[in-house]
Amino acid sequence: MISQPRRHCTVELQALPSRIGQVRRIISAQLRSWHLDPLIDQAALGVTELLTNVHRHAQPDKLCTVDIELLLERLMVSVSDHDPRIPTVNRANPFDTGGRGLALIAAVSESWGVRARGDTGKSIWFTLPAPPAALAQALSPVYGATTDGPFPDFEFGTLAGEHRAATVRSVMVS
């Protein structure tokens, strides 16, 4: 199931190795559509590490939700699962083949953390700063979005001689 209301995308899945690649492609395509191409590699790496952790460690199941959302000037990426155990950052030895996932997320992200959801699980999140060019395009004005409308002499709310102008205040984000 994928939902994409405005600047938010949610993918629900079972964290299996075959699905991780699919989610990377979904995240990459979504970021391209939002003109956030410079963030694709970092976001895909972070999602891969978090989904791999769910696959390897989460109990009682591997069901999880990936959320990406553009909030103000940050891309927020989170993976939620049903395991209430909070992960820790490991100090991997140079020849270890695993145990560096959260350290990688800390290295590539602006910030990261864990939100406990009681006995129902947790969410691990990280943020990436959005490039200014993407924000300028994302917030480009729509005709009439912050004006009094295209017809300055037109009056709204005319009832029994009452005249008042209505100001349009809306923003369209795709």
Disulfide bonds with the S-S distance in Angstrom:
none
